[in-house]
Structures are given as structure tokens and as C-alpha cells.
Amino acid sequence: MAILEESLGFLLADASRLMRRAFERQITGSSLTLSQARALAHVARNEGCRQVELAEQLEVKPITLARLLDQLEQAGLVERRPDPDDRRAYRLHLCAQADQALADIRAAGAAMLADALQGISEEEEAALTNALRKMRANLSSR
């Protein structure tokens, strides 16, 4: 049996934490923080989502997300639009200026991933990606 620190769960958590740190180092020089970059990337993937949905995806409290969105809105990257189905809610959309910030996020992500994948073959990367997709699907269906 593997030592607890070498179990799959611990390894995934450690790798995730270290990848976030490496991404933060790569994004340095951009005007975005890691939290802002994560929020902006999620809006880009789910444009038109409601704030409450984004808070759930990012696993942050709605008030924390509201502050992040205020910052992104002030930077001209995101805009809130009233939800036509719920007058209390807003839907999130990208502004044109978000293109450059998203390009910076992609570049930082690619650099971080290149570092993380050093010494890992394409076949190993494909197998890992496939296994993680299956794990996500398994856990998402519950």
C-alpha cells in the first residue's frame, strides 16, 4: 500500500497546488491576479453564465466573486448584463479588451504546462488526460 502522501488524491492535490503556483509565476507582469485570471477564463468558457453559477464553478462565495467581477469590469474585461429571466441576476459577458488578457492567460498556461510536462512522453500525457477526463465524468455524474 502506498504511503498516504503518495496516494492518488494527495498527488492530484499537490500537483494542482503546484500548477497554480507555477501559473502565478508565469502570469507575473500581467495586470491580472490568479483569481482574476481564473474568473476571466471561466467567463470565456461559459459566456453568458450567471454570477451564482460562476461562483459555484470557482468554489468561492458570491461576495468574493462580486469583488473580482467589479475589478474585471473596471478593467474593461467583463460586463454584467441583466438576466432576462430573473431580474435579480446578472449574466456575464466578455468585453473586446478581454482578448489580450485571455491571450496572456493562454501563454502563461502553456508555459506552466510545458514545465509540468517535462520528462513526460506524449503517450503518457494522453493517458493521464484520458484518465482525468474519466475521473471528472465519474465524479460529475454523482
C-alpha positions as a Markdown table, in Angstrom:
| # | Residue | x | y | z |
|---|---|---|---|---|
| 1 | Met | 0.0 | 0.0 | 0.0 |
| 2 | Ala | 1.3 | 3.5 | -0.9 |
| 3 | Ile | 2.2 | 5.9 | 1.8 |
| 4 | Leu | -0.7 | 8.4 | 2.3 |
| 5 | Glu | 1.3 | 11.3 | 0.8 |
| 6 | Glu | 1.9 | 9.3 | -2.4 |
| 7 | Ser | -1.8 | 8.3 | -2.8 |
| 8 | Leu | -3.6 | 9.4 | -5.9 |
| 9 | Gly | -5.7 | 12.0 | -4.1 |
| 10 | Phe | -2.7 | 13.6 | -2.4 |
| 11 | Leu | -0.7 | 13.6 | -5.6 |
| 12 | Leu | -3.5 | 15.3 | -7.5 |
| 13 | Ala | -4.0 | 17.9 | -4.8 |
| 14 | Asp | -0.2 | 18.6 | -4.7 |
| 15 | Ala | 0.1 | 18.8 | -8.5 |
| 16 | Ser | -2.9 | 21.1 | -8.7 |
| 17 | Arg | -1.5 | 23.4 | -6.0 |
| 18 | Leu | 2.0 | 23.5 | -7.6 |
| 19 | Met | 0.4 | 24.2 | -11.0 |
| 20 | Arg | -1.4 | 27.2 | -9.6 |
| 21 | Arg | 1.8 | 28.5 | -8.1 |
| 22 | Ala | 3.7 | 28.0 | -11.4 |
| 23 | Phe | 0.9 | 29.7 | -13.3 |
| 24 | Glu | 1.1 | 32.7 | -10.9 |
| 25 | Arg | 4.8 | 33.0 | -11.6 |
| 26 | Gln | 4.1 | 32.9 | -15.3 |
| 27 | Ile | 1.3 | 35.5 | -15.2 |
| 28 | Thr | 3.5 | 37.9 | -13.3 |
| 29 | Gly | 3.9 | 41.1 | -15.3 |
| 30 | Ser | 0.2 | 40.9 | -16.4 |
| 31 | Ser | -2.2 | 43.2 | -14.6 |
| 32 | Leu | -4.3 | 40.1 | -13.6 |
| 33 | Thr | -4.1 | 38.2 | -10.4 |
| 34 | Leu | -4.5 | 34.4 | -10.4 |
| 35 | Ser | -8.1 | 34.8 | -9.1 |
| 36 | Gln | -9.0 | 37.3 | -11.8 |
| 37 | Ala | -7.4 | 35.1 | -14.5 |
| 38 | Arg | -9.4 | 32.1 | -13.3 |
| 39 | Ala | -12.6 | 34.1 | -13.3 |
| 40 | Leu | -12.0 | 35.6 | -16.7 |
| 41 | Ala | -11.1 | 32.2 | -18.2 |
| 42 | His | -14.3 | 30.7 | -16.8 |
| 43 | Val | -16.4 | 33.5 | -18.2 |
| 44 | Ala | -14.7 | 32.9 | -21.6 |
| 45 | Arg | -15.6 | 29.2 | -21.4 |
| 46 | Asn | -19.1 | 29.8 | -20.2 |
| 47 | Glu | -20.0 | 33.2 | -21.6 |
| 48 | Gly | -23.5 | 34.3 | -20.6 |
| 49 | Cys | -23.4 | 32.4 | -17.3 |
| 50 | Arg | -24.9 | 33.8 | -14.2 |
| 51 | Gln | -22.8 | 35.1 | -11.4 |
| 52 | Val | -24.0 | 32.4 | -9.0 |
| 53 | Glu | -23.1 | 29.7 | -11.4 |
| 54 | Leu | -19.6 | 31.1 | -11.8 |
| 55 | Ala | -19.2 | 31.3 | -8.0 |
| 56 | Glu | -20.1 | 27.6 | -7.8 |
| 57 | Gln | -17.6 | 26.7 | -10.6 |
| 58 | Leu | -14.8 | 28.7 | -8.9 |
| 59 | Glu | -15.8 | 27.4 | -5.4 |
| 60 | Val | -15.9 | 30.9 | -4.0 |
| 61 | Lys | -18.5 | 32.8 | -2.1 |
| 62 | Pro | -20.7 | 35.1 | -4.2 |
| 63 | Ile | -19.5 | 38.2 | -2.4 |
| 64 | Thr | -15.9 | 37.2 | -3.2 |
| 65 | Leu | -16.8 | 36.8 | -6.8 |
| 66 | Ala | -18.6 | 40.1 | -6.9 |
| 67 | Arg | -15.4 | 41.9 | -5.8 |
| 68 | Leu | -13.4 | 40.0 | -8.5 |
| 69 | Leu | -16.0 | 40.9 | -11.1 |
| 70 | Asp | -16.0 | 44.5 | -10.0 |
| 71 | Gln | -12.2 | 44.6 | -10.7 |
| 72 | Leu | -12.6 | 42.9 | -14.1 |
| 73 | Glu | -15.5 | 45.2 | -15.0 |
| 74 | Gln | -13.4 | 48.3 | -14.0 |
| 75 | Ala | -10.5 | 46.9 | -16.2 |
| 76 | Gly | -13.0 | 46.7 | -19.1 |
| 77 | Leu | -12.7 | 42.9 | -19.4 |
| 78 | Val | -16.1 | 41.8 | -18.4 |
| 79 | Glu | -19.6 | 43.2 | -18.3 |
| 80 | Arg | -22.7 | 42.2 | -16.3 |
| 81 | Arg | -25.9 | 42.2 | -18.2 |
| 82 | Pro | -29.3 | 41.8 | -16.6 |
| 83 | Asp | -30.7 | 38.2 | -16.8 |
| 84 | Pro | -33.9 | 38.4 | -18.9 |
| 85 | Asp | -35.4 | 35.5 | -16.9 |
| 86 | Asp | -34.5 | 36.8 | -13.4 |
| 87 | Arg | -34.4 | 40.5 | -12.6 |
| 88 | Arg | -32.2 | 39.8 | -9.5 |
| 89 | Ala | -29.5 | 38.1 | -11.5 |
| 90 | Tyr | -26.8 | 39.1 | -14.0 |
| 91 | Arg | -25.2 | 37.3 | -16.8 |
| 92 | Leu | -21.5 | 37.7 | -17.6 |
| 93 | His | -20.0 | 38.6 | -20.9 |
| 94 | Leu | -16.6 | 39.4 | -22.2 |
| 95 | Cys | -15.6 | 42.8 | -23.5 |
| 96 | Ala | -13.4 | 43.3 | -26.5 |
| 97 | Gln | -10.4 | 44.2 | -24.3 |
| 98 | Ala | -10.6 | 40.7 | -22.8 |
| 99 | Asp | -8.9 | 39.2 | -25.9 |
| 100 | Gln | -5.4 | 40.3 | -24.9 |
| 101 | Ala | -5.9 | 39.3 | -21.3 |
| 102 | Leu | -7.0 | 35.8 | -22.4 |
| 103 | Ala | -4.0 | 35.6 | -24.8 |
| 104 | Asp | -1.8 | 36.3 | -21.7 |
| 105 | Ile | -3.6 | 33.7 | -19.7 |
| 106 | Arg | -3.2 | 31.1 | -22.5 |
| 107 | Ala | 0.5 | 31.9 | -22.8 |
| 108 | Ala | 1.1 | 31.6 | -19.0 |
| 109 | Gly | -0.9 | 28.4 | -19.0 |
| 110 | Ala | 1.1 | 26.9 | -21.9 |
| 111 | Ala | 4.4 | 27.9 | -20.2 |
| 112 | Met | 3.3 | 26.4 | -16.9 |
| 113 | Leu | 2.2 | 23.2 | -18.6 |
| 114 | Ala | 5.4 | 22.9 | -20.6 |
| 115 | Asp | 7.3 | 23.0 | -17.3 |
| 116 | Ala | 4.9 | 20.5 | -15.6 |
| 117 | Leu | 5.2 | 18.0 | -18.5 |
| 118 | Gln | 8.9 | 17.9 | -18.7 |
| 119 | Gly | 10.1 | 14.3 | -19.0 |
| 120 | Ile | 6.6 | 13.0 | -19.8 |
| 121 | Ser | 6.0 | 11.5 | -23.2 |
| 122 | Glu | 3.1 | 12.3 | -25.4 |
| 123 | Glu | 1.7 | 8.9 | -24.8 |
| 124 | Glu | 1.9 | 9.4 | -21.0 |
| 125 | Glu | 0.3 | 12.8 | -21.3 |
| 126 | Ala | -2.6 | 11.4 | -23.4 |
| 127 | Ala | -3.1 | 8.6 | -20.9 |
| 128 | Leu | -3.1 | 11.0 | -18.0 |
| 129 | Thr | -5.5 | 13.4 | -19.7 |
| 130 | Asn | -7.8 | 10.5 | -20.6 |
| 131 | Ala | -7.8 | 9.1 | -17.1 |
| 132 | Leu | -8.5 | 12.5 | -15.6 |
| 133 | Arg | -11.4 | 13.1 | -18.0 |
| 134 | Lys | -12.9 | 9.8 | -16.9 |
| 135 | Met | -12.4 | 10.6 | -13.2 |
| 136 | Arg | -14.1 | 14.0 | -13.8 |
| 137 | Ala | -17.0 | 12.4 | -15.6 |
| 138 | Asn | -17.4 | 9.8 | -12.9 |
| 139 | Leu | -17.5 | 12.4 | -10.1 |
| 140 | Ser | -19.6 | 14.8 | -12.1 |
| 141 | Ser | -22.4 | 12.2 | -12.6 |
| 142 | Arg | -22.9 | 11.8 | -8.8 |
